Amino acid sequence: MGRSTWRLHAGEGAWALWRILKKARWDAVDQALKGDASLGVSKVCKAAGMSRQNHYKQRRRREALEVDEAVVVELVDEVRRTHPRMGARKILGLLDKPMEEKGVSMGRDRMFDLLRSRDRLVKRYPRTKRTTQSRHSLPVFGNRIRDLKPTGPDQVWVADLTYLRTTEGFVFLALVMDAWSRKIVGSHVSSSLESQGCQEALQEALKGLRAGGGKPIHHSDRGCQYCCHAYVQKLQENGLGISMTEEMHCYENGKAERVIGTLKWEYGLDGIRATKADWVRAVEEAIRAYNEQRPHNGIQGRIPAQMHATG
């Protein structure tokens, strides 16, 4: 019975067990020869029930695999220098072309096993704390995007605010992201939770609007920074629609929540910096990497900036 026929009849479980036992036999031969070279290859192979030719064939294969693994680990480390906590799935997508150029082929499961064995898998990021204050008497707006699926850039923007730690306290990062392309189109680091930082992020996003294009709907939670007169007036003066989460339903702003989680976990924005200026530089680098290099699962593995430009 051939190997493929045996696999078909025995099932995947038996096939996996056979592979494990086969590897254990090869490992035993290698260990025996390393422990006492005087035993001789032929004698050890015979005792293990395998041919000398199979032993050398497997050795060459293993040496080739070790070379491939060293190449992949080096490529992964190179990516992680810019994306410190990027997950293995996204890295595999980024490495398709570099691996092809180096003549290396590796599937998802094998890469996961390799990164696990080299202690290079990353944990999922924890949930972040809420920063905006939604208990206030300011006017609020309804949720206009609950059933709306954008089909291009600058149709829906989502905004949120988070804290960043310094050695002396906190600074605050305001973001505006395009809901279709997932590109961060506006950001600002400020020293207080007042609305001005959110307005600066919005102003940056407005500068990037295409001439003659439509006006997006701006969606946020009901934090006082987004409900205050100055922010609402800025939205209305620029012709943007206004949408907000329903009361106590922060997950209606899930896209904005997730991008903040990604920046904090994958790009180290959950750490501590000495000063606000340090955070400004760190945020700029993180957003550049996120926008221009990181494949996004929500847009079929495409890069947000490229997606935004071609929309």
N, C-alpha and C positions, 0 to 999 in steps of 0.2 A: 504494500500500500504506500503510495507517495505521500509526501509531507502535507500537501494541500488537501488531499483526500482524507488523510487521517485527521487533519484539523477540522474538516467539515463534519466528520462523523463523531469526533470526540467532543466537540463544543469548545467555546472560548475559554472556559474555566480550566479544562484539562490541558488545552494548548498553552495557557499561561503557566500552569504548573510544570509542564514539560520544559518550557524555556528557562524557568527558575532552576530546575534540576540540572539542565544542561550547562548553565552558567556556573553553578556550584561545582560541577565536575571539572570544568576548565580552570576555575579558581584553585581547586585542590591540586591540579597538576602544576600550576604556576608556583603555588606555595611550596610544594614538595621540591621542585627544582631550585627554588631560591634558598630553601633550607639546607639542601645537600646536593650540590651540582654533580657530585661523583656518582649519583644514582643513574644518570644517563637518561636522555629523553625517551628512547625506545622502551626502556624498562618501566618508566613511570607511566607512559601512555598505555602500554599493554595492561598494566595493573588497573588503570582507570577505564579500560574498555574503549579506547579511542585510538585512531591511527596517528602515527607520527606526522603524516601529511596534514591531517586535520588540525593538529596542534599548531603547526607553523602557519597554516592558513588563518587560524583564529588569532594567533599572535599578531600577524600583519594587520588583520582587521582591527584589533584592539588598539594597536599603535596609531592606525589611521584615525580611529574614533577619538583618541586622546588629543591628537593634533586638532581635529575639528572642534572638540570641546574647548581647547585652549583659545582657539580663534574666536569662538562664540562668547566666551567669558570676557575676553578682551574687548569685543564690540559692545557687550552689555555694560561693562564698566565705563566705556567711553560715553554711552548714552546717559548713564546715571550721573556722570559729572555735571550734566546740564539738567537732568530730570531725576533728582536723587531718589524719589520713591515711586517712580513709574512702574506699573504692574507688568508682569511678564507678557500678557497678551498684547498690550500696546507695543512693548519693545519688540516682540516677534514681528509685528507689522512693519515697524521701522527698519528692521534688519533684513528684510527680504532681499533688497537690492545689494547691500554690502556683503551678505553671505553668498549671494550668487556670484558676485565679482571675485570672491575668494574661493569659489568652488566648494562651498560648504552647504549641506542640506540638513535641516533639522526641523522636525515637527513640534507642535505645541506641547504634547505630553513629554517628549524627550527633553525639551528645553526646561519644562517645569521640574523634572527630575534632576537635571543638571544644576539649575539654580538653587534647588532645595539642598542638594549635596554640598554646594559651595556657600551656603548660608546667604543667598542673595535674593530670596523671596521677601516681599514686603507685606506687612499687615494692612488690612483695611483701615481707612481713617475713621476716627471716632466722631460722633456727632458734635457739632459746635454749639456753643451757648448763644442764646438770643441776645441781640444788642439793642435793637430798636424798642422804643417804649410805645405800646399800642393803647394804653389806658389814658385817654385824654378827651377833651371836649371839642376838639377841632373837627371840621367837616370831613366826611369820608366819602369815597366813591365805591360803586359796585364793581364786581368782577366781570370784565368784558371779554376776557380771553379763555374762560373755562372750557368752552367748546370750539375755540378758534385754533386752527392749525396753520401757522404761517407757511407760505409757499416760496418765500424769498427773503432777502435781507431787508432790514429797516421797515418791517411790518409790525413787529412786536419787540420791544425792549423790556428787559427785566432788571430790576435794581435791588440792591441790598447793601447792608452796612455790617462791618465786623470790627472787632478789636484786635490790636497787635500789642504784644507785651514789650515794654522797655524796662531797663533797670530802675527807672524812677516812676513807673506807672504804666499808662496805656496811651497809644495813639489809635486812630480809627481809620479804616480803609472803606471808602465808598466805591461801589462798582456799578457799571451799567453794561449789560451784555445783550447782544442780539440773540433772540430766542431761536432763530432759524439756523444761523451759521455757528452759533456758540462762541463767536468772537467777542472778546471784551472790548467794547468801543469807548469806554470812558472809565477813568479811575482817579482817585485823589486820596492822599494820606493827610489827615488833619489832626490837630492836637485836642480837639473837643468833639463831643457828640452833637453839637449844634448842626443846623441844617446846611451851613455854608459849605462844608466838605462835600455833601451830596450834590449841592448845586454846581460845584466845580467839576465833579465827575460828569454831571449832565451836560455842562457846557462843552467839555471835551468831546462827548458823544455827538452833540449837535454840530460841532465843527466838521465832523466826518460825514455828515449827511450828503448824499449826492445831489447835485444841482438838478432841479426839475423832477426829483423823485417824490414819492409819497411821504406822508408824515406817519411815523410809527405810533402805536399805542404804547404808552409807558405803564408798566405793571410793577407794583411794589407791594409790600405789606402795608399795614396801617400805622406804621411808626410815625411819631410826631414830626420827624425830619422830613417825611414825604407829604404829610397832611398840612404842614404849616403854610401860611398865606404866600410867603416868598417863593416856595418851591412850586406850589400849584400855579401861581401867577406865571412863573417861568415856563411851565409846560403849556399853559394856555396861550401865552404870547407867541410861542413858537409853533402853535397849531398841532400839538401832540394830543392824542386821546389819553384819557386818564382811567386806569383800571387798578383796583386794589383787591387784596385778599378779603374774604369775609372775616368777620370778627372771630378771633381765636383759632383761625385756620391758617397757620403759617405755612403749611405744606402746599398751599396753592401757589406758592412762589418757589417751587421745588428746584427749578433750573438755576435760579440765583443762589439758593442755599447750597446746591451741589458744587457750583464753580468755586465758591468760597472754601468748601471742604477740600476740593482738589488742590487749590493753591496752598492751603495750610498744610495738607498732608504730603503732597508730592513735591512741593517746592520750599518746604521749611518755614512757611509763614506762621507755624504754630510755635516757633521758638522765641527767643528773647534777643533784642538788639539794644545797644547802648542808647541810641538817640533816634529821634524822628528822621534825621537825615540818613541814617543807616537803613531805616525801614523804607524810605523813598527809593533808594538804590535797589534794595532787595525786591521790592514790589515791581519796579520797572523790569528787572531781569526775569522775574517769575512770569509776568504777563507776556513778555516777549517770547519766552520759551513756550508758554501755553498757547498763545495765538499762532505762532509761526512754525512750531516743530511738533507739537503733541497731537497724535491722532485721537479723535474723539469718537467713542462708541455710539453716541447719539446721532452722529451724522455719517454712519457707516465707515468709520475709520479715517475719514478725511481730516485735513488740517483746517481749523477754524478760519484763519486769515485767507487761505486759498478758497475755501467755500464761500466766504463773504464776497471776495473779489469777482468770482465767476457767477454769482447769483443774478 
